[in-house]
Amino acid sequence: MRQMEAPTPAMPDAEACWDAFLRRDRGLDGRFVGAVLTTGIYCKPSCAARHPRRENMVFLADPQAARAAGFRACLRCRPDEVGRDRLAVEAAVAFIAAAETPPSLEQVAAHAGYAPHHFHRLFKRETGMTPAAYARSLRTERLKNALEEGGSVTGAIYEAGYNAPSRAYADAERHLGMTPSAWKDGGREVVIRYAERATSLGPVLVAGTERGLCRISFDEDVTDLRQRFPKAEILPADARLEGLAAQVEQLIDDPARPLDLPLDVCGTAFQQAVWAALRAIPPGETRSYGEIAAAIGKPGAVRAAGTACGDNALVVLIPCHRVLRSDGSLGGYAYGVERKKALLEREKRA
Ligand SMILES: [Zn+2]
């Protein structure tokens, strides 16, 4: 019996390919290669090398086709390794997710067939997280799910794959910003301070715990905050939070200026990965939802990545406004597309 050929996604048309090269679109790496007639070299779309003139570039479905046409692989972007690297990272993500307790870097790398140090870098490049951070965030997500389903805190901790409760509490403090008991109960025993500011883009709520900012949102006030954290003690800003709110206000005026403020956000492992990928987009640049999904190692999860962008807990500070639709149009924004447009224009001017 003849084997069926696996369907492969069609490569984009030549203009879309050229655009992908101009944007250095990593999300399209592996979908096609671009070959330069003058140098005889082929590259993946994200290659950092200078772009040739448009008329000197042709696009081919894959490295094999490029080699068959007499081109050689670029030594800088190593276009032949894209598929292999991505498959290895996908395999590692599945391996970590299936493990009862987080595997060591050596175990993950061996499973993927790479040297540990090299694989660490590769995993981080593809997902925006280290393998250990990914394993931790998965475990935190499991713990949170187990707690939300009810049952004892201790039972949930063991179910989530922790060896000992103390480790779980330390992890949860770092990732959820709250101890599991507090998180279980709508933020009980957590003090959240808030400030309401009138900014150049309208009213903004800035809220934070003693560890960092937990909520920045347009058009919300303390009532919304109380609904979000019904058991928390909600208090007006102290001097520290006033200072943070002032910095947030400046960030809205000048979103291109990098600010390193303390964060204390609650989110699932997936949301945290998406938000980390958003924070990695340099000011003035944009990405598509597909690129964000690819950046966290889940190229199929475009819609879920879009939802996680929309659930952003810290507007502007986590720059979900830098994500556009793949056709380059603005797409949506939880607080109105006019604000997204304004933020992007401010970054472009800077
Ligand atoms: Zn290249």
Residues whose N, C-alpha, C, O or C-beta is under 5 A from the ligand:
A	BS01	ZN	Y42 C43 K44 C47 A49 C74 R76 C77
